[in-house]
Amino acid sequence: MKTSHKFLTAIILAAILIPTAVAAMVIIKYRNGQLQSGDPFSFFDNYPLGTVRYVFVDGLGNLELSGLDSTTRMIVDKEERDSTFHFRQSGDSLFLWVDTLRFEDGVEWYYDRFQSRSLRHVQLFLSPGTSISLKNCNSWLEGSKDSLQASSFDIQLRLAALTLGVNRNGMPSTKPYLGRVNIQAKNSNFRGDDLFTFRKLNLVLDQSEVSYLRNHADTLEVDTDADSNIEWKGDQLKKAKVSFH
């Protein structure tokens, strides 16, 4: 074969193989959830997660937990720019956290009820049986009644901090706050209070937290949309009690 023929053949093969390889890569990324509907101007970042058995969250103000519909993944809203939000996956454990107090219009805000929360909306699609530890979070469970039952997440609430900090008026805060857990179901016609009949919510306290509460708090507030199936683990508190709102 002449050199010119070889060169022409190489050009033709390259013209065929390169677009094919690019198309295959796009299809693979789309199926893995790395592309959001193939839209380069999407308002979301879509991260495939693989196997996740444990999730540890600290300081998210808008966390949505969903049952698995296809692949385990995390969707992060780009609209709420917040440099304090971080995440990493180590083996079968996923960590999401915030490292500083949130800022708004250049002013640092202090809250009595919540400190250092990210404004970013994060949605997690997780496998049934996933263990989820929430600390200083506002979290939502989304899905139909059947899908939430099938997911059966093991949810644990942890104290926001061992130090109470200050409220927005500069006065010492007096009530440790765990963060609100909202349970909602789509496409169903039953009351929100019924949801806790098939959920388990564990309030997890270690010895240092128990000791701290005994010395500093008469009331430990746990905000939920229902008042059943709260289970205590570890040493029972003598002074603190649980109130529902």
NUFI-326115 format. One line per field, with one value per residue (C-alpha): x, y, z; chain; residue number from 1. Coordinates in Angstrom, 1 decimal, always signed. Example, Ala and Ser with C-alpha at 12.3 -4.5 7.8 and 13.67 -1.06 7.14 Angstrom:
BEGIN
X c(+12.3|+13.7)
Y c(-4.5|-1.1)
Z c(+7.8|+7.1)
voro c(A|A)
nufi c(1|2)
# end
This chain:
BEGIN
X c(+0.0|+1.3|+2.2|-0.6|-3.1|-2.0|-2.3|-5.8|-6.8|-5.6|-7.5|-10.7|-10.3|-9.6|-12.7|-14.8|-13.1|-12.7|-16.4|-17.4|-15.1|-16.4|-20.1|-19.4|-17.8|-20.8|-23.2|-21.3|-21.1|-24.8|-25.7|-23.5|-25.2|-22.1|-24.1|-27.4|-29.7|-26.7|-27.2|-24.0|-25.9|-27.5|-28.1|-27.0|-23.9|-24.6|-22.1|-22.3|-21.4|-21.2|-21.7|-22.6|-23.5|-22.8|-23.5|-22.2|-23.6|-22.7|-24.1|-26.4|-29.5|-31.2|-30.6|-33.0|-32.8|-34.5|-34.9|-33.0|-34.6|-31.7|-28.1|-26.7|-25.8|-25.7|-27.1|-25.8|-27.6|-25.2|-27.5|-26.6|-22.9|-21.4|-17.6|-18.0|-19.6|-17.4|-17.8|-15.7|-16.2|-14.0|-14.8|-18.5|-18.7|-19.8|-19.0|-20.6|-19.7|-19.4|-16.2|-17.2|-20.2|-22.3|-22.1|-24.8|-24.0|-20.6|-21.9|-21.3|-24.6|-25.1|-28.2|-29.6|-31.1|-28.6|-24.9|-22.7|-25.1|-24.5|-27.2|-26.5|-29.4|-28.1|-30.1|-28.9|-30.3|-29.3|-29.8|-32.1|-30.6|-28.2|-27.1|-27.4|-25.9|-27.2|-25.6|-26.9|-29.0|-32.3|-33.2|-36.1|-37.1|-38.7|-40.6|-43.9|-45.0|-44.0|-40.6|-39.8|-40.8|-38.6|-35.6|-35.7|-32.9|-31.3|-31.3|-29.3|-29.3|-26.2|-25.8|-24.7|-21.8|-20.6|-20.2|-23.4|-22.0|-23.9|-27.2|-27.6|-27.9|-24.5|-26.0|-25.0|-27.3|-29.0|-30.4|-28.4|-30.0|-29.9|-31.5|-34.9|-35.8|-38.8|-40.5|-42.6|-44.1|-45.0|-48.0|-49.8|-52.8|-51.9|-50.9|-47.3|-47.6|-48.2|-44.7|-42.9|-44.9|-42.4|-39.3|-36.6|-35.0|-32.1|-30.8|-27.2|-25.3|-21.8|-20.7|-19.2|-22.4|-24.6|-22.4|-22.5|-26.3|-26.7|-24.7|-26.0|-29.5|-32.8|-34.5|-33.1|-35.2|-35.7|-37.8|-39.8|-43.1|-44.2|-43.7|-43.2|-40.4|-37.7|-35.2|-32.4|-29.0|-26.4|-26.8|-30.2|-30.4|-31.5|-32.1|-32.8|-36.1|-37.3|-39.9|-41.8|-42.9)
Y c(+0.0|+3.4|+5.9|+8.2|+5.4|+4.6|+8.2|+8.4|+5.2|+6.6|+9.8|+7.9|+5.5|+8.5|+10.3|+7.2|+6.1|+9.5|+10.5|+7.0|+7.1|+10.5|+9.4|+6.2|+8.3|+10.7|+7.7|+6.1|+9.3|+9.9|+6.5|+6.9|+10.1|+12.3|+14.4|+16.0|+15.2|+16.0|+19.7|+21.6|+24.6|+22.4|+24.0|+20.8|+18.8|+15.1|+12.8|+9.0|+7.5|+3.7|+1.7|+3.9|+2.2|+5.1|+8.8|+11.5|+15.0|+18.1|+21.5|+21.3|+23.4|+21.8|+18.1|+15.9|+12.1|+10.0|+6.3|+4.7|+5.0|+4.0|+4.6|+5.8|+9.4|+13.0|+16.0|+19.4|+22.7|+25.1|+28.1|+28.3|+29.1|+28.3|+27.7|+26.3|+23.1|+20.0|+16.3|+13.2|+9.5|+7.0|+3.4|+2.9|+6.0|+9.5|+12.6|+16.0|+19.0|+22.7|+24.3|+27.9|+29.9|+31.0|+34.5|+36.7|+40.1|+39.9|+39.7|+36.7|+35.5|+33.8|+31.9|+30.5|+27.5|+26.7|+27.5|+27.1|+25.7|+25.6|+27.1|+24.5|+22.2|+18.6|+15.6|+12.1|+8.9|+6.1|+2.3|+0.7|+0.2|+3.1|+4.5|+8.3|+10.4|+14.0|+16.8|+20.4|+19.7|+20.5|+17.3|+16.0|+12.5|+12.5|+9.8|+7.9|+6.0|+2.7|+3.9|+5.3|+2.1|+0.1|+2.4|+2.0|+4.4|+4.2|+7.9|+9.1|+12.7|+14.1|+17.3|+20.3|+21.1|+20.6|+24.4|+26.4|+29.4|+32.7|+33.8|+36.6|+39.1|+38.2|+36.5|+33.0|+30.3|+28.2|+25.2|+22.7|+22.1|+18.9|+20.1|+19.6|+16.3|+16.7|+13.6|+14.0|+11.7|+12.5|+11.1|+9.9|+10.9|+10.3|+12.7|+13.5|+12.2|+8.7|+8.6|+7.9|+4.7|+3.1|+5.1|+4.7|+7.8|+7.4|+10.1|+9.2|+10.7|+9.8|+10.1|+13.6|+14.9|+13.3|+14.9|+18.3|+18.3|+17.4|+20.4|+22.9|+22.1|+21.4|+20.8|+19.2|+20.2|+17.7|+19.2|+16.6|+16.4|+13.5|+12.4|+8.6|+6.1|+8.3|+5.8|+6.6|+5.0|+5.0|+6.6|+8.0|+11.7|+12.6|+16.3|+16.7|+15.8|+15.7|+18.1|+18.1|+21.0)
Z c(+0.0|-0.9|+1.8|+0.5|+0.8|+4.3|+5.3|+3.8|+5.6|+8.9|+8.5|+7.7|+10.7|+13.0|+11.7|+12.6|+15.9|+17.6|+17.5|+18.4|+21.5|+22.5|+22.1|+24.2|+26.9|+27.0|+27.2|+30.0|+32.0|+31.5|+32.7|+35.8|+36.6|+35.9|+33.4|+34.2|+31.2|+29.0|+29.6|+29.9|+31.4|+34.1|+37.5|+39.3|+39.8|+39.7|+41.4|+41.2|+44.6|+44.1|+47.3|+50.3|+53.7|+56.1|+55.7|+58.1|+57.7|+59.7|+59.2|+56.1|+56.2|+53.2|+52.9|+51.0|+51.5|+48.9|+48.3|+45.5|+42.1|+39.9|+41.0|+44.3|+43.7|+45.1|+43.4|+44.5|+43.6|+41.9|+42.5|+46.2|+46.1|+49.4|+49.7|+53.2|+51.9|+51.5|+50.8|+50.3|+50.0|+51.8|+50.9|+51.8|+53.9|+52.7|+54.6|+54.1|+56.3|+56.7|+58.2|+59.0|+60.0|+57.0|+55.7|+54.2|+52.6|+54.1|+57.6|+59.8|+61.3|+64.6|+65.5|+68.7|+67.0|+64.3|+63.7|+60.7|+58.2|+54.5|+52.3|+49.6|+48.6|+48.5|+47.5|+48.3|+46.6|+48.9|+49.1|+51.6|+55.0|+54.8|+58.2|+58.3|+61.1|+61.2|+63.2|+63.1|+60.0|+58.4|+56.6|+54.5|+53.6|+50.2|+48.4|+48.4|+51.5|+49.9|+48.8|+52.2|+53.9|+51.5|+52.1|+55.9|+56.6|+60.1|+61.1|+64.0|+65.5|+67.1|+69.1|+67.1|+69.4|+73.0|+73.3|+73.1|+71.3|+71.1|+69.5|+66.9|+69.8|+71.2|+74.2|+75.3|+73.8|+76.4|+74.5|+72.5|+69.1|+67.1|+63.9|+62.5|+60.7|+58.4|+57.0|+53.9|+51.3|+47.7|+45.9|+49.0|+51.0|+54.6|+57.4|+58.1|+61.7|+60.3|+58.8|+62.1|+62.5|+60.1|+60.7|+63.4|+64.8|+67.2|+69.5|+70.0|+72.9|+74.1|+77.7|+77.3|+75.7|+78.5|+81.1|+79.4|+79.1|+82.8|+83.7|+81.2|+80.0|+81.6|+78.3|+75.2|+72.2|+69.3|+66.5|+64.6|+62.8|+64.9|+68.5|+68.3|+67.9|+69.5|+70.8|+73.3|+73.1|+75.8|+79.2|+79.9|+80.7|+84.2|+83.8|+80.1|+78.6|+75.0|+73.8|+70.5|+68.3)
voro c(A|A|A|A|A|A|A|A|A|A|A|A|A|A|A|A|A|A|A|A|A|A|A|A|A|A|A|A|A|A|A|A|A|A|A|A|A|A|A|A|A|A|A|A|A|A|A|A|A|A|A|A|A|A|A|A|A|A|A|A|A|A|A|A|A|A|A|A|A|A|A|A|A|A|A|A|A|A|A|A|A|A|A|A|A|A|A|A|A|A|A|A|A|A|A|A|A|A|A|A|A|A|A|A|A|A|A|A|A|A|A|A|A|A|A|A|A|A|A|A|A|A|A|A|A|A|A|A|A|A|A|A|A|A|A|A|A|A|A|A|A|A|A|A|A|A|A|A|A|A|A|A|A|A|A|A|A|A|A|A|A|A|A|A|A|A|A|A|A|A|A|A|A|A|A|A|A|A|A|A|A|A|A|A|A|A|A|A|A|A|A|A|A|A|A|A|A|A|A|A|A|A|A|A|A|A|A|A|A|A|A|A|A|A|A|A|A|A|A|A|A|A|A|A|A|A|A|A|A|A|A|A|A|A|A|A|A|A|A|A|A|A|A|A|A)
nufi c(1|2|3|4|5|6|7|8|9|10|11|12|13|14|15|16|17|18|19|20|21|22|23|24|25|26|27|28|29|30|31|32|33|34|35|36|37|38|39|40|41|42|43|44|45|46|47|48|49|50|51|52|53|54|55|56|57|58|59|60|61|62|63|64|65|66|67|68|69|70|71|72|73|74|75|76|77|78|79|80|81|82|83|84|85|86|87|88|89|90|91|92|93|94|95|96|97|98|99|100|101|102|103|104|105|106|107|108|109|110|111|112|113|114|115|116|117|118|119|120|121|122|123|124|125|126|127|128|129|130|131|132|133|134|135|136|137|138|139|140|141|142|143|144|145|146|147|148|149|150|151|152|153|154|155|156|157|158|159|160|161|162|163|164|165|166|167|168|169|170|171|172|173|174|175|176|177|178|179|180|181|182|183|184|185|186|187|188|189|190|191|192|193|194|195|196|197|198|199|200|201|202|203|204|205|206|207|208|209|210|211|212|213|214|215|216|217|218|219|220|221|222|223|224|225|226|227|228|229|230|231|232|233|234|235|236|237|238|239|240|241|242|243|244|245)
# end
